[in-house]
Amino acid sequence: MPRAVALGTFDGVHCGHRGLVARAYGTGLVPTVVTFDPHPRRVLGRAVSLITTLDRRFELLADAGAADVLVAAFTEEVARMSAEDWAEQVLRPIGTERVIVGEGFRFGVRAAGDADTLRRLGFAVDELPLQAGASSSRIRAHIAAGELAAAAGLLGRPFELEGRATMAPQPGRVHISPEPGTAVPAPGIYAGRALGWPVLATVAGDGPVEVRVAAPVAVRCPVLLRVELPCDAVTSPPGPSRLGRLSHPFVYGMAS
């Protein structure tokens, strides 16, 4: 099929990423995203905390207008491929006619490939500047520092903490265990929303995140719970007096 391909890692699917997908959507070709898993930095031996899981990336890319998403495996063998070989083996067979990349995008062994490489191979190429300075690296830095309002500004939505929820020892609270390797804010107590209700989420370090909701909500554990955290920490842990202001506990039970 004749495709316009937005190309990149798309971790977080931030404002700039959605701009790439919007350009692909506006071409009249099939708007397609080609992304990578695992993250190239991990394969190259550089640690990186992901802003979104792969499944959440699919949801956000579909919301942005992508008709199809191709996940290109990134392995040590792929890391040694030339940019030309990779484009011919991945982009050409799916019908790519136009490629949309962010400004400064590089690919292939030793990052030798760029927008001009794709043009020499016969693809039409749109190279778009970063929107409002949005980049996954900057967003990760904001999250790590607990600057969630700044992260939300670049994401274009609240930062989302997602993980498997289980009952906490304390009544009226649940624990979320984020997926290993995903970004977690600096220790603190954050105001946010989950299941449509206001919550406070206590991040204490490497352990699970404790979530308490400000309304009686039925939650059957274990369950995948997504918490939107648009604001910076309201206090530092443990902050029991702040948590005490929430008068209604979770109502939950074990899933059958």
MARKOLDO-597395 format. One record per residue (C-alpha): x, y, z. Coordinates in steps of 0.001 Angstrom, whole numbers, padded with zeros to 6 digits, always signed. Example, Ala and Ser with C-alpha at 12.3 -4.5 7.8 and 13.67 -1.06 7.14 Angstrom:
BEGIN
+012300-004500+007800
+013670-001060+007140
This chain:
BEGIN
+000000+000000+000000
+001275+003539-000699
+002323+004799+002709
+003535+007926+004440
+005731+006649+007283
+006477+008566+010450
+009762+007094+011629
+011195+007113+015165
+011201+005531+018605
+008106+007522+019703
+008663+006917+023416
+006008+008969+025197
+004259+009961+021940
+004768+013613+022890
+003726+016770+021046
+006510+016465+018489
+005724+012825+017773
+002073+013631+017183
+003159+016327+014759
+004967+013681+012695
+001890+011453+012636
-000325+014409+011735
+001921+015199+008751
+001696+011559+007614
-002086+011666+008012
-002316+014802+005894
-000500+013361+002878
-003443+011276+001653
-001264+008165+001821
-001833+005467+004427
-000556+007110+007655
+001872+004602+009126
+004307+004611+012029
+007510+002570+012066
+008898+002357+015586
+011480+000231+017382
+011489-002324+020188
+013490-002719+022297
+014628+000886+022566
+017852+001291+020518
+019705+002806+023477
+019207-000367+025498
+020645-002535+022743
+023619-000177+022459
+024301-000554+026175
+022893+002765+027382
+020258+002695+030103
+016955+004438+029406
+013705+004613+031391
+010738+004415+029045
+007961+006984+029372
+005335+004610+027974
+004986+000871+027585
+004787-000530+024073
+001058-001276+024433
+000367+002296+025562
+002437+003572+022628
+000082+001702+020276
-002966+003365+021858
-001492+006860+021715
-000307+006475+018114
-003752+005292+017045
-005299+008293+018801
-002847+010527+016922
-004105+009219+013570
-001842+006295+012666
-003665+003668+010615
-000894+001078+010977
+002060+000691+013332
+005019-001504+012406
+007331-002473+015258
+010801-003021+013832
+012911-005252+016052
+016124-003544+017113
+018861-006090+017751
+022656-006070+017769
+022517-007349+014193
+020228-004480+013177
+022531-002019+014934
+025309-003141+012565
+023198-002651+009415
+023879+000245+007091
+021167+002877+006841
+020652+001978+003180
+020186-001738+003869
+017772-001078+006732
+015616+001251+004616
+015512-001226+001738
+014555-004134+004004
+012012-002338+006200
+010620+000748+004460
+010603-000322+000822
+008644-003613+001193
+005684-001983+002964
+005105+000531+000177
+006714+003600+001711
+006570+006620-000583
+007101+009465+001905
+009025+009442+005189
+008450+011940+007994
+011191+012337+010600
+012107+014779+013334
+014871+017300+012826
+018278+015664+013212
+016962+012093+012975
+019775+009567+012458
+019737+005822+011832
+021926+002965+010676
+025368+001838+011846
+027332+004671+013486
+024211+006848+012963
+025385+007450+009417
+021895+007696+007893
+019787+010842+007839
+017047+012536+005823
+019377+013009+002859
+020139+009285+002849
+016424+008554+002458
+016143+011118-000334
+019037+009510-002217
+017140+006210-002011
+014176+007813-003759
+011850+008507-000837
+010150+011861-000451
+011166+013156+002998
+009694+015702+005395
+012060+016714+008202
+010112+018555+010883
+011542+020739+013679
+010871+019842+017302
+007568+021254+018520
+008004+023496+021574
+011330+021802+022275
+009643+018477+022992
+011983+015511+023222
+011768+012200+025058
+015102+012873+026775
+013911+016195+028201
+010660+014623+029373
+012534+011800+031123
+014704+014374+032885
+011628+016276+034092
+010015+013065+035365
+013165+011992+037199
+013291+015404+038889
+009603+015250+039869
+008780+018142+037508
+005585+016595+036211
+003933+019867+035185
+006866+020533+032834
+006725+016949+031559
+002985+017279+030920
+003590+020456+028927
+005904+018629+026526
+003780+015477+026412
+000603+017435+025718
-001143+015375+028416
-000449+014296+031991
+002379+011878+032671
+000919+008402+033239
+002135+005954+035841
+000911+002505+034903
+001310-000818+036656
-000267-003824+038263
-002280-002827+041343
-002473-005033+044420
-003943-004491+047882
-001731-002544+050267
-001309-003546+053926
-003006-000313+055009
-006796-000205+054600
-008110+001925+051755
-004979+001929+049615
-003491-000034+046741
+000062-000526+045569
+001105-000101+041946
+004170-001936+040653
+005281-000079+037511
+006647-002196+034693
+010429-002600+035098
+012370-000092+033052
+009628+002542+032920
+010062+006082+034229
+009024+006810+037826
+008954+010315+039349
+011281+011441+042106
+010147+010483+045630
+007197+012571+046759
+003419+012669+047025
+001681+013629+043799
-001888+014686+043140
-003486+013084+040106
-006426+011093+038801
-007218+007398+038396
-010472+005747+037374
-011847+009275+036910
-011287+010212+040580
-008742+012453+042343
-005930+010477+043954
-002702+010956+045844
+000210+008775+044766
+003145+008281+047127
+006445+007511+045397
+009011+006390+047958
+011869+005130+045790
+012370+001753+044154
+009380+000065+045796
+005720+000064+044754
+003774+003308+044484
+000971+003705+047014
-002273+005164+045662
-005213+006438+047691
-008381+007744+046088
-010625+010547+047342
-013872+008639+046704
-015254+005138+047293
-014360+003200+044137
-014604-000553+043607
-011285-001995+042416
-010806-005735+042001
-007149-006606+042478
-004889-007445+040830
-005707-005036+037986
-003759-002838+035571
-004175+000690+036907
-003212+003907+035105
-002696+007050+037182
-002454+010476+035536
-000004+012736+037370
-000099+016240+035893
+001385+018133+038861
+004622+018348+040792
+004904+016749+044238
+002570+018345+046775
+004883+017243+049594
+007672+014801+050310
+006989+011336+051691
+005726+010127+054068
+003364+013104+054550
+000742+011307+056690
-001145+014497+057480
-001665+015205+053793
-002856+011661+053105
-005220+011928+056046
-007247+014579+054251
-008636+011925+051928
-011765+010775+053696
-012908+007939+051423
-010949+004713+050926
-010737+002347+048023
-013338-000408+048143
-011670-003430+046629
-011414-007194+046649
-009366-009934+045075
-010128-010781+041458
-011506-014267+040949
